[in-house]
Amino acid sequence: MANLDVDNEPEWIKRVKSEGAIPLLDPDNCSNGWASPPGNSFMVRGPEYFSTKVKIPGGEFLLKPLGFDWIKAPKKISDILNNPKHRIRRALQDETSTGCKPFVWAFNLQVPSKENFSAVAYFVGLEPVPEGSLMEQFLKGDDAFKTNRLKLIANIVKGPWIVRKAVGEHAICVIGRALTCKYCISDDYIEVDIDIGSSVIANAIVHLAYNYISTLTVDLAFLIESQTQSELPEQILGAVRFSELQTTSATLVEIPSDGNIEELLPSFPSRLWKSFGDSFSHLVHADTQGCSSSSSPSNVKGDVDNGLSEEGTKR
């Protein structure tokens, strides 16, 4: 189990965490920065979930936080760690040359926008992956296994009511069932490129949230879903908090010559955004007297989950 004791972290991890354009800050004060949120702020399937449906606090993460990138490019950013000039890739190679064998997990959220932003969270394991564990099964499994197992928990910590209404305070999604994912695996890393634009509803929600990004604080946890009794309780791979990001803070990345940055799919017609925005305007108008800091997931979030909520489907 990984913990967040930074005093005992290897120097190379401390260095990598400090290198990104978006600074590593305290979780309670990380404006235009990133942080490691507490694991217990996420609820995961407990040891008797299939009989009781009871969830428990997430606890310690399996992986250590390694970094966060807020980047943009002329084209959609993909297969980032295949670029030998990438800072995480260089750090991995340097550390491997000393005889150590760290393994990096990268989750690249490809934000549908004209400027092709990506929010990328990096985590690292310093010990061999336990034999027979869900982590090992995930790494060795085919794309179908990964698609049906990789789960995202998104908590809106702070943000406008309209965004909380669209997303829900605590959204849960088996990513591959709702969005197109690309899995890039090497000897020392796995990168999951998550195309948010592949879902009309997710695209619309993120487009809405993007308009408020400088006021949003979001916690994201990544885990492999437990689907049998022997796999319980669930354990979080890693989690990241990003807060009040500024679009001007995104780093422009170099496009590799091997073409690993893909063409962005044509954006949806502007009338989709207008229709989506109008529907939320009606929601705001209808509920201006009842806004509060907590909201239950809306039907829109259910669509993002592809109808696969924790309560609605036994997995």
N, C-alpha and C positions, 0 to 999 in steps of 0.2 A: 504494500500500500504506500502511495506517495503522500507526503505531507508538505505543508507550506512553510517549513522551518528554513527561512532564507539564510540563516547564519551558517547552516551546514551544507549549503548548496555548493557544488563545484564552481570554480571561478568562471569556467567557460559558459555555464548557464547564466550566471549573473551578468556576464558581458553581453550575451545574446539578448537577454531580456531588456537591456538598456539601450540597444542599438536602433530600435525601430523609430520611425518618425513620430509615432504616437507614443508618448511617455507612459511608463509603468508608474501608477500612482496608488495611493491608499484607496481601498474600496469605497470608503465613505466620502471621498473628495477626489474624484478622478475626472473632472471636466476636461473634455477633449483628450481623454486618455483611456487606458485600459487597466484592469486589475483582476485579481483572482477572488471571486465571490465565495462566501462560505458554502461548503457542501450541504449543510443542513437546511439551506434555503430552498433546496429542491426535494420533491417527494418522489420516491421510487417504489417499485413493487417490493413489498416485504416478504419475509420467509414463508408466510401462509397465504400469499396473495390469491392464489387460484381457488381457495376455499372461502376466504374472508373478504377479499378485495381491499384489504388494508394496506396502505402505503406507509413508508417510514422515511425519516430524513435521510438524505443521501450520504452523509458522513464524509470520510476522507476519499480523495480521488485516487484512482489507480496510477495516474500519470502526473508528472510535475509540469506546471506551466512553463513554457519556454519563450513565448513571444506572441505578438499580435501585429499584423500589418493592415494598414488602411491605404490601399493602392488603387491606381487607375492606369489605363492604357488606351491606345487608339482602338484596340479590339478586345474582345472578351478574354480574360486572363485564365489560362488553364495550364495544368501540368507544371506548376511553378517550380517544384523542387527538382525537376529534370534539368533546370538551368544551372550549370556548374558555377555561375557567377552569383547565384542567390546566396544571401548572407547565412541562411540556415544550412544550406547545402555545404558551403565552405566550412562552417563550424563543425558539421558532422564529419567531413573528410579529415579535418585537422585532428579531431578527437579520436577518430578511428585509427589514425596513424600512430597514436600513442599506445594502442593495444586495447583501448576501451571499445565497447560496442553499444553505444546508445541507439535507441530506435525512436524516430520521430513520427508522430501522428499529426497531420495537418488537415484542417477543415476549411475549405475555400468557398465562402458564400459569394457567389457571383450575383451582384446586385444589378437588376435590369435598369439601365439608365444610359443616356447619351454618352456619358464619359466613361462607361464601363468600369465602375468601381468594383473592388473585391475587398471583403473583410475576411482576413485569414487568421485563424487561431492555431497556434502550434503547441504541442505537448510532447513530453519526452519520457521514455522509460529507460531507466539505467540498469535494470536487472533483466535477465532472460524472461521471456514470456512463459508463464507456467504451462507445463505440458497438459493438454486436455482442457485448458481453460477456454472460456468463451472468446477471449482475446485471440488465442491461438486458432480456434475454429474460424473466427472472422478473417484472420489474415490468410489462412490456408483455403478458406471456402471460395466458391465461385461467386460471380457477380449476383446471381439469384439469391444466394445466402445473405450476402451483404445488404442487398436491396430490402430484404425482409427483416433485417435485424437492427440496422443503425437507427437510433432514435435521437431526437432532439427535444429538449425541454427548454422553452423560452419563457422567461419571467420578465414582465414589464415592471421594472423597479420604480421608474418615474417617467411620466410623459403625459401628453394631453389626453383628455377623456376620449376624444374621437379615435385615437390610436388604440387605447386600452379596450374600447368597445369593439373595434375591428378584430384585434388579435386575441383578446381575452387576457386576464391577468397572468394565467399560467397555461400556455399552449403546449400541447404534446403532439409530436408527429413522428411516425416512422418515415424517415426522409425519403427513402427510395420509392415508397408507395405513392407519394404525393408529387415528387420532383424527380427530374432526370439527374442521375449522379454518374460521374466518371471516377473509376478507382485506379489510381496510379501507384503501383507497388514496386519497391526496390528492396535491396538487401537491408537497407538501414532506414527506410521510411515508407509510410503509406500516406497518400494524399487523396482526399475525397473532394472532387470539384462538384459543387452543388448548384445547379442551374435554376435559380429562383424563377427566371423568366419562362421556364418550361410549363408552368401552371398559370392559367389565366387568372385565377383567383389570388394565388400567392403573388403574382406579378402586380396585381392591382393593390393588394394590401401593402406590399413593400413600396410601391409608388406613393401611396398615401403616407406611409411612415417616413419615407425619404424627405418629404416636405417639412417634417418636424424633427429631422435627425439631430439638429443642434440642441434640442430640448429633451431628447430621449436618453434614458439609462436602461440598458437591457442586459440581462444575464442569460447566457446560453450554456447549457450542459449537453454533452455528447455521451451516449452510453450504448451498449449493445443490449437489446431487449432480451429479457429472460422469457422463454416460452414453455419451459417445463419446470416441474417442481424442483428437480435437482439443480437447476440453474439459479434458483432464488437464494438470497435476495439480490436484486439488481445492484450494480456498482457503477458509479460514474467514472468514465475515462478521464475527463477533464472538463473544466468550465472556465468561461471568460466573461468578464463584465466590460462593456464599452459604454462610454458616457459622453453625451453632448458633443459628438464628433462634428468637426467642421469640414465641409467639403474641400475647402482650400488647404487643409492639412494633408490630404491624400498625396502620396508620393507617386510621381509618374515613373512607371517601370519600363525597362528596356525590353523590346520585343526580340526574343531569340531568333536567330537565323533559321532554325529548324522548324519554325512555324508552329510552336506550341501554344501560341495565343490565337484562339479561334475567332472567326468572324462572329460578330454579334448578330443574332437573329433580328430581322426587322421588328421594330417596336410596334405594339398594337396601335390601331388608329386612335387619334386623340379623342374621338367620340366615346371610346370605352372609358377613358379616364373621366370625361365629363359626366357620363352616366353614373360611374362609380361615386364620383364626388357629390353629385346631386343626391344620390341615395343617402349618403352620410349627412348631407345638409338637412334632409328631412328628419333623420334620426336626432340630430342635434336640436332642431327646432321642436321636436316632440318631447324631448327629455331635458330641456334646459333647466327645469325646476328640480330635477332629480339626480344631477350629476354627483358622483361620489368618487372616492379614491380607489374603490374596488369594484370590479365588474366581472360577471361570469362570461365565459367564452360565448361568442355569438355564432349565428349560423354561418357567417363567413368563415370563421375559424374552422368550423366543422368541415367546410368544403376543402380547406387547405389540408386537413387531416385525411382527406379522401374518404370521409365517413368512418374513419377507423379510430374512434376515441377509446380511451382506456375502459370506460364504462360500457360502451356499446358493443365492443368486440372482444371476446376472450381469446387471447393469443398465448 
